[in-house]
Each structure stands twice: as structure tokens, then as C-alpha cells.
Amino acid sequence: MRNPILFCCLFLCTVVYSQEKRKVITGKVFFNDEAITDAHIINKNSNQGASTNDFGLFEIPVKIGDVLTFSHINLKKEEVTITQEILDQEIFVITLKGKTYELEEIVLEKPKSIFYVDPEIMPPPTVNAKTLNLPYANTIAKKDTRIAKLTLTSASVSLDNLINSLNGNLRRERELKKIKLEDKALSKIRKHFTDDFFITDLNIKPENINPFLNYCYKKNIINYYNKEDNLAVTRILMQESRTFPQNKTEITLLEEK
């Protein structure tokens, strides 16, 4: 009886060891028959990750029963459970699908009266001195282009202070205009990428997405976005997400809408 028992024990140990040992497989990721670069692959059972190269290829250790997740910007995340058939393949091929987006809600306005006239089709009549044929309707007042009126009886006016004040106002207007343009550009970047990309791929909390974009501002992310260099924008977001202080509260250019 000892030999059969010993044989069973050895067999069970071999089975357990074979189940625990992982095998490195090679795979390739496609979208619309084109290889995908920088797709993220994570083994949820072992927490090991990999990414595809310029040819869409990747390698990752797996065993039967492991679950692999595949994700990429603007592509739908996929999960695959490893089977013996997949392990036996020379190259495991998977095709990702594009993400679908919900359209914004449409609000129907109150029906207009049958007597309503569109001002773009029929502009309202112009009422002014000319149309009313008032006296001196064609008289044009002379515009006073002087900066200030100086008289001997009035208090003196410092032209230097007045000019400095005007220059300061112009400078503030230019700075405000620049901030608005930067805020608008950051808003476009925010809408370009999905929430799933920030939360899942970059591990940014939902309430920290806008502060994170402001954090990336110093890396000239707006200039790359204006040049339509989306690869550079994505690279900056991925790099800065590793050092972004999640618990730090900052005043951002980008305001939540």
C-alpha cells in the first residue's frame, strides 16, 4: 500500500506545481486590423503588467485561469481568461474595440407662437433719428480725442500717473486673456481623454483630474496639444501621474464646469 500512496502524493504535488508555474506567452494587439502601440496588459492574478511595442507585440507570464486586462486610450477595455488553447498558441492575438460615447442631453424649448418671426429672416425695424426724420439727424458730433482737459482754474492732472494707470489696465487685460486661453486649452485636453483613462490608466482620483492637468501645465502640455502632438501629450500625462501629489490641494487654472 505504501507505493500507491507515495505515487498519489507525488502526482498531486506535480499537478499543484504545474498549476502554479507560469509560462511566458507572446501576444499581439490589433484595432481595425492595425497593430496597437503602448497598449497596457495586466495579469489581475499576479499583478504583473506589460505593454505592446511598435509592432503591437507583448510578453507576459500566465497560467491557466489567469485573467488578463487589455486597455488603451479611447479603446474599450477587454478581459481574457487564460485557457490551455491560448497557452498552446504560438502568438495569442486579440482585437480591441473602440469606445462608445453617450450624446449630451437635448432640451426641447417651448413651442413658439405662430406669429413669431425669426429675427435672422426678418430683422426688426430700425428706429433712430434718421428713420423718424428728426431735425439734425445727419449731424455728426465731433469726437473729443484729448486725454484730459487742462485749464488754469481746475486742479492739475498728472499725465504720467494717467498713462501708467492705462498701461497697468492693458497689462492686466493681456494677462487675463492669456489665463482664459490656457484655461480653454486645458478644458479641451480634459474633454479629449476619457475619465477611464485618468482613473484606471493614470490612477488619478476623479476629484483630482483638473488639479492634475494644472500640475502638467509646467511641462508645456498646452503647446504640444495645440501642435496636435497627441503622443507627446499622452507621454507627459503618464510621466507626471507618477509624481502628482494626490492629497495636495492646488489653485488651478482649469475650473470645474
PyMOL commands that set and color helices and strands:
alter all, ss='L'
color gray80, all
select helices_A, chain A and resi 2-20+84-88+159-192+195-201+206-219+221-226+230-241
alter helices_A, ss='H'
color red, helices_A
select strands_A, chain A and resi 23-31+34-35+40-43+48-51+57-62+67-72+75-81+92-95
alter strands_A, ss='S'
color yellow, strands_A
deselect
rebuild
show_as cartoon
